[in-house]
Amino acid sequence: MNKKILRGMMLLVSACALVAASAVAAQQQQPARARRGGLDNLSLPSTTARVASSSDGASAWQTFAPEGAGFSVSLPGLPEERARAGRAGGQSAAQFRNYQLTAGGLKYEIGRTGQLPERFVSQPGYMERFFAGASQSINAALAQENQQIRYKLVSEQAISLDGYEGREYEFEAEGQRAVARLFFIERRIYGLSVVGPKSEMTPEHVERFLNSFALEQ
């Protein structure tokens, strides 16, 4: 698999964080009261993770639940964790966490931003502006490191998770496919993506990964 494709998908969550920051900068209205929720205590970095083997034992799939990240997901192995600081100006999230795994010719990625400022994300229409620009940002992230591969958005649909709004985006290029899901949850952006050769992007891999994503307190 082209190594540049892997590096490109590493930018997925950071690209979406930039979209969120742009939406923050565009807000001109007075602050509104933000929704309270049970995930506001997730700013602590992840230091350990709960890993459990899949009950069916197929392909060594495991349930991965990094401590303090607020989610669990099924993966065909243990991902590598990365953390990255945000902008010093204070408008974007202070830190986001990123987990990556390459297995069976596919690249799996999960990311979560830090909390975005309440005074901005509580504004009417903020999520709509974010999702409106997310597909372009993901595509740009793919293209930034893979200029010879022309991905095209082939589908976009509204999804939800435990009542939280999200979007699923599917991109295709010659012989390649990428699927990403984004959720806006308690002032944070959660993103999942899987990318690789179309021949390997089977439901047993793609749907099993994406549909396993769950929130944890």
C-alpha positions in Angstrom: 0.0 0.0 0.0 1.2 3.5 -0.8 2.9 4.9 2.3 1.9 8.4 1.4 -1.8 7.3 1.7 -1.1 6.4 5.3 0.5 9.7 6.1 -2.3 11.5 4.4 -5.0 9.9 6.6 -3.0 10.8 9.7 -4.2 14.4 9.0 -7.9 13.5 9.1 -8.7 14.6 12.7 -6.3 17.6 12.6 -7.9 18.8 9.4 -11.3 18.6 11.0 -10.0 20.4 14.0 -8.9 23.2 11.7 -12.4 23.3 10.3 -13.8 23.6 13.8 -11.4 26.4 14.5 -12.4 28.2 11.4 -16.1 27.9 12.4 -15.1 29.3 15.8 -13.5 32.3 14.2 -16.6 32.9 12.1 -18.9 33.2 15.0 -20.3 36.7 15.5 -23.3 36.1 17.7 -23.6 36.4 21.5 -22.8 33.2 23.4 -25.6 30.9 24.2 -25.9 28.3 27.0 -24.2 25.1 26.1 -25.6 21.6 26.7 -24.1 19.9 29.7 -23.1 16.3 29.5 -21.2 13.5 31.0 -18.1 13.7 28.8 -16.8 17.0 30.1 -14.2 15.3 32.2 -12.3 13.7 29.3 -9.5 16.3 29.0 -7.0 14.1 30.8 -4.5 12.4 28.5 -4.8 8.6 27.9 -2.1 6.7 29.6 -3.4 3.1 29.6 -6.0 1.2 27.6 -8.3 -1.7 28.1 -7.8 -4.3 25.4 -10.0 -7.4 25.2 -9.9 -10.1 22.6 -12.8 -10.6 20.3 -15.3 -13.2 21.5 -15.1 -15.0 18.1 -11.4 -14.8 17.9 -11.4 -14.0 14.2 -8.4 -12.2 12.8 -7.3 -11.2 16.4 -9.8 -8.4 16.6 -9.8 -6.6 20.0 -11.8 -4.1 21.9 -9.7 -1.1 22.4 -10.7 1.4 25.1 -8.0 4.0 25.9 -8.4 5.3 29.4 -9.9 8.8 29.6 -10.7 9.0 25.9 -14.4 8.2 26.3 -14.8 5.6 23.7 -14.2 1.9 22.7 -13.7 0.4 19.3 -12.9 -2.9 17.8 -9.7 -3.3 15.8 -7.6 -6.1 14.3 -4.7 -5.3 16.7 -3.4 -2.7 19.1 -3.0 0.8 17.6 -0.2 3.2 18.2 -1.2 6.3 20.2 -0.1 9.8 19.2 -0.9 13.2 20.9 -0.5 16.6 19.3 -0.8 20.1 20.7 -3.3 22.6 19.2 -2.8 26.2 18.4 -1.4 28.5 21.1 -4.0 31.1 20.3 -6.6 29.3 22.3 -9.4 29.1 19.6 -8.7 25.5 18.7 -8.6 22.5 21.0 -5.6 22.4 23.3 -4.8 18.8 22.4 -6.1 16.0 20.4 -5.5 12.3 20.6 -4.9 10.0 17.7 -4.7 6.2 17.4 -3.4 4.4 14.3 -3.2 0.9 13.1 -2.1 -0.7 9.8 -3.3 -4.3 9.4 -4.2 -6.4 6.5 -3.3 -3.7 4.0 -5.7 -1.2 5.6 -5.0 1.9 7.7 -7.4 2.4 10.7 -7.4 5.7 12.5 -9.4 7.1 15.5 -9.0 10.6 16.8 -10.5 12.9 19.3 -10.0 16.7 19.8 -9.9 18.4 23.1 -12.8 20.5 24.2 -13.7 23.4 21.9 -14.7 26.7 23.6 -18.2 26.6 24.9 -19.0 30.2 24.0 -18.5 29.3 20.4 -19.9 25.8 19.9 -23.1 26.7 21.7 -23.9 29.1 18.9 -26.9 28.2 16.6 -25.7 26.6 13.4 -22.2 25.8 14.6 -22.4 22.1 13.9 -23.9 22.7 10.5 -21.0 24.9 9.5 -18.6 22.3 10.7 -20.1 19.4 8.8 -20.5 21.6 5.7 -16.7 22.0 5.5 -15.6 18.6 6.8 -15.7 16.7 3.5 -13.4 19.2 1.8 -11.0 19.1 4.7 -10.8 15.3 4.7 -10.3 15.3 0.9 -7.6 18.0 1.3 -5.9 15.9 3.9 -5.8 13.0 1.6 -4.5 15.1 -1.3 -1.9 16.9 0.7 0.4 13.9 0.9 -1.0 12.0 -2.1 -1.1 14.5 -5.0 -1.0 11.7 -7.6 -4.1 10.0 -6.2 -7.3 11.9 -6.9 -9.9 11.0 -4.3 -13.5 12.0 -5.0 -16.4 12.2 -2.5 -18.9 9.6 -3.6 -21.4 9.7 -0.7 -22.2 11.7 2.4 -24.9 10.9 4.9 -26.1 12.0 8.2 -25.6 9.5 11.1 -25.9 9.6 14.8 -24.5 8.0 17.9 -26.4 7.9 21.2 -28.3 11.0 20.0 -25.2 12.9 18.9 -25.0 14.2 15.4 -22.5 12.8 12.9 -21.7 12.4 9.2 -20.2 9.5 7.2 -18.1 10.3 4.1 -17.0 7.9 1.5 -14.2 8.7 -1.0 -12.9 6.7 -4.0 -9.9 6.9 -6.3 -8.5 4.4 -8.8 -8.2 1.2 -6.9 -8.5 2.9 -3.5 -11.4 3.7 -1.1 -11.6 5.7 2.1 -14.5 5.9 4.6 -14.6 8.4 7.5 -17.2 9.1 10.2 -17.2 12.2 12.3 -19.3 12.9 15.5 -19.7 16.1 17.4 -19.9 15.0 21.1 -19.9 17.4 24.1 -17.7 20.1 22.5 -15.4 17.5 21.0 -14.9 16.1 17.5 -14.5 12.3 17.3 -13.3 10.9 14.0 -12.8 7.4 12.6 -11.4 6.5 9.2 -10.3 3.4 7.3 -8.5 3.6 3.9 -6.9 1.1 1.6 -7.2 -0.9 -1.6 -10.8 -1.5 -2.7 -10.2 -5.2 -2.7 -9.5 -5.2 1.0 -12.2 -2.7 2.0 -14.8 -5.4 2.8 -17.7 -5.2 5.2 -15.8 -7.6 7.5 -13.2 -5.0 8.0 -14.8 -1.6 7.3 -18.2 -2.0 8.9 -16.9 -4.1 11.8 -14.6 -1.3 12.7 -16.9 1.7 12.1 -20.0 0.1 13.7 -18.1 -1.0 16.8 -17.4 2.6 17.9 -19.2 3.3 21.2 -19.1 6.0 23.9 -17.9 5.1 27.4 -18.2 7.2 30.6 
